[in-house]
């Protein structure tokens, strides 16, 4: 199990974070259509490989979450994609859930599926080079939600997944995402997120998961996207730290936040604020998808052969996130 702890620390340490490049084919197709690029297998690979072979990868990215299609592909240089990622010093990872489906008995909520056949899939992904995995549970906030049923069912699934992943020699990312959608206040987000995370760890401990060989990927504590109760970055940081200190066991080596609909700059600014006042032993870093890729995708879409320009755009974004993970980001540096 100490090996799993070493993998987790390699992914999170030294100002590095995680590039979430695990968009399903359907999601990636929507992203490419939005910038008027045809979603072929070749184009999806070209964009991802452009990021994976950048300087920003070597300096700022400790792990990359891949999708099933991508982990099985070869790069232009004939290396497999996991080999390409490993050559930059990062750890290849893989999304292993099969998506959020309607929760029986609570049709407005979702349960994440994918446990059937997971042990066999994990063996295959390990052979392909994956050394960590991701499973995402989603929760909505309203007067009635998340329900006890949703909180329990998703925590149970996350725990079963985590135990199987560790059995197969990989680090599980535990991702309970309380969604930003809604009119709720930051205080409501704090209360619901605390309840969700506590239940996740109750289940992980019951399933004898070694917490030192896990990574938590939570949402920050934010008001709902339709809320009129805006709060500043310092307050977001204070509430987020209070939530995590009260919910996460001290054995967990680190926390890699999801961006959850924040803009690139918001995700950097809020992470920076968290690290300016981080008084825990947890590494606090990033596991961003759009908040690492969006600018690069827009630039790339204008000329998909302009590899250097796309990489320069990505390198800047990755550097901003890396600085934020160390409490060294500023708006002045952002604009340079």
N, C-alpha and C positions, 0 to 999 in steps of 0.2 A: 504493500500500500504506500510505502514511502516513495516508490517510483511514480505513483499517481500524483502525489503531492509535488514532486519535482516537475512533472509535466504542467500542472496547474500554475506553478510559480514561473516556469519558463514563458508561459502564455501571457502572464499578467505583469511581470516585473520590468524594471528599468524603463519606465515611461512608455511601455508598449500596451497595446490593447488588441481587440479582435475585430477583424473585417468580416461582417456578416454578408457573405455572398451566396446565401442559400435560397435565394428566391426560386420558387417553383417555375416551371416553364410557363405556366399561365400568368403568374405575377410578372415575370421578366418580359413576357410578350406585351403586357400592358405598359410597362415602363418604356420599352423600345418604341411602341406605337405612339406614346405621348411625345416622343422626340423625332417621330417620322423615320424610324429605322426599321427595316423588315426583320421580324424575329425568326431568323433561321438558326439552326444549330451552330453554323459557322460564325454568325454575327454574335451570338450569345457567348461563344467561346472567345472570340477575338476581343470583346470588351473586357471580359474577366482576365484573360491572359495579359492584356495590356496593364492592368492593375497589379497582377501577381508578379510581373517582371520589373516593377518600378523600384526606384531608390527608396521611396517611402516605405515599401514593404520591409526592406532590410532594417530601417531605423526605427520604425514606429509600429509595426504589426507583429504581434507575438503568436497569433493564431488566425486561421481563416476557416469559417464555416462554409462547407460546400453543399451542393445539392446532388442528388443521385446521378443526374446526367453528367455533371461536371467532374466528379471524382473519377469517372471511368474514361475521361477523354485524355488525349495526348496533346501536348503543346506543339507549337510550330518547330521548336528545337528538338522534337521527338521525345522529350522527357514526358512522363506522365504528369498530370496536374499536381498530385501530391508530391512528386519529386521536385517539381518547379518551386512549390511553396517551401518545401524543406530546404532547398538550396539557398533560400533567402534568410534562413534562420528561424522561420516561423513553423508552427505546428499545424498540420492539416487536420481539419475536423469535418463532421458530417451531421446534417439534420436528419433525424431518424423517425420523427413522428409522421403520420400520414394525414395530418390536418385536423382542424376543429370541426366537429359535426354537432348537430342539434342534440342537446342533452335530454334524454327520455325523462318525462315527468316535469320538465322545466323548459318548454320549447323556445323561450327567449334567450336561453343560455347555451353555452357550448361545452362539449367535452372533447379533449384531444384523443385521437385514436392512433393505433399503430403498435400495440403490444403483441398482437398475434404475429408469430413468425419473427419477432424481433431478435431473439437469441441467434438465429441462423443468419439474419442480415448483418448483425454486429460482427460475426466471425468473418463474413465477406469483406466488410468495410475495414476491419483491422488488417486483413491481407492486402487490401488496396493502399494502405498507408495511414488511415485515420487513427488518431490517438486521443481525440476527444469528440464529444457528440452534443447535440442540442435537441431539446424537446420543449415546445412552447405550449403553455396553457393560457387561455384568455378568460378574463372576467369583466363583466360590465358593472357600472355603478349606477344605481337609481335608489329610490326609496325601498324597493323590495330586493334589490340585487347588490352584490352576488349572494345567492341563496346558500344556506348551509350545505345543501346537496351539491351545488357546484363547487364550493370550497373543498368539501371532503373528497368528492369524486376525482377532481383534478389533482389534489395532493396525493391521493392514493396511486393514481397513474404515474405521476412524476417519481414517486418512490419506487415503484416496481421497475420503471424504466432505469432509474439510477442504479439499482442493485444489479440488473442485467448488464449494464454498461461496465460497471467495475468488475464484474465476473469475467468480462472479456478484455480486461486490461486497458480500459480507456477511462478518461475523465468525463463525467456527465456535467453538462451545463444544465442547471435547473432554472427554467424561465417561467415564472408566474407573472404574466403581464396583466395588470389592472389597466384597462384601456382609458385613454384620455377622453373618449367620446362622452358628451353629456354636459349638464349644467352644474355639476357638483362643485363644491368648494374644495380647496386644498385640504382642509381639515377632514372632510369626508373621505378624500383620497387617502389621507394618512390612516384613518381608522380602518378602512376596508383593506388597504394594502398590508397593514400590520396583522390583521386577522388572517389574511391569505398566507402570508409568509410563515407565521407561527404554525399554522396547520401543516404546511409543507414540511417543516422540520420535524414536527411530531411524527409524521409518516416516514420520513427518511430514517429517523432514529429507530422506529419500529422495525423497519426493513433492514436494519444493521448496515446501512450505508456509511462508509468511512467519510466523514465530512471534510477531512483534510485533503481528500482527493476529489473535491467537487468545486464548482464555480457557480455562484448565484448571478443570474441575469434579471434584475428587477427593473420596474419603472421607477423614475424619480417621482417625488410627491409634488404633483402639479394640480392646479384647478382644471376642471373640465374644459374641453376646447370651446364649448358654447357658454361657459361661465362668464359672468360680468365681474367676478371677484379676482382681478389680476393681482399677483404678488410679485415682489422683486426676487432677483436671483439669490440674494442672501437668505431670504425667508424660505425659498425652495430648498436650499442647502441645509438649513437648520432642521426643517421638517423631515427631510430625507434621512439625515443622520440620526435623528431621534427615532424614527421608524426602524432603521436597521439595527441600531444599538439595542432596541427593545425586542427585536424579533429574530436576529441571526446569531446562532451559537458561535462562540469565539474560535472554534476549531476551523471554521471556513476560512481558507486562505485569502480569498479576494472576491470582489464584487465588480462585475462588468455591466454597466448600465446599458439598457436599450434606449434608443432615441425616441421611439414612440410617437412620431409625428412632429417632433420639434424640428425647426429649421437647423441647418448646419451650424450657424452661429449661436443659436440658443443652446444647442446640445453641447457645444464647447464651453460657452459661458457658464452654464449651470454646473457642468462637471468641474470646471475650474473653481467655482464658488464652494463646491463640496470639499475639494482638496485643500482650499485655503483654511478651512476650519476642521478638517478631518482629525478627530481626537480618538480614533479607534486604531486597532492593529490590522484592520482590513486594508488591503490594497484596493483603491477605488479607481477604476479605469472604465474603458468604453468597449461596447460590443455593438458597433453601429453599422447599419446598412445604408439607408438613404443619406444619413448625416455624414457619411464618408464618401459616398459615390455620386451624389446628385450633380454637383458642379462638373465633375469629370465626365459624366454621362452626357450632359448638355453640350460640353465642349466637343466630345468625341462624335456626337451625332452630326456636327457640321461637316466633318471630314473624317470618316472612320479609319483612314490611312495615316492620320496625323498622330502617330503613337507618342512621339516626344511631348507634344503639346498637351495631350490627354494625361500623360504621366506627370508632367509639371503641375497640372491642376490638382491631380490626386495627391501628389507629394505635399503640396501646401496644406491641403485639408488634413492629411494624416499628421503632419507636423503640428497643426493647431490642436488636434485631439491629444496628441502626445504631451504637448505643453500643458494642456488642461488637466491631464491625469497627474501632473506634478505640481499643480497650482501655479504655473508659470505663464499662463495665457493672458493676453490683454487685448483690448480692442485696437490699440495702436499696432501691436504685432500682427494682428489679423489683417490690417489694411496694407501692410507692407508688401 
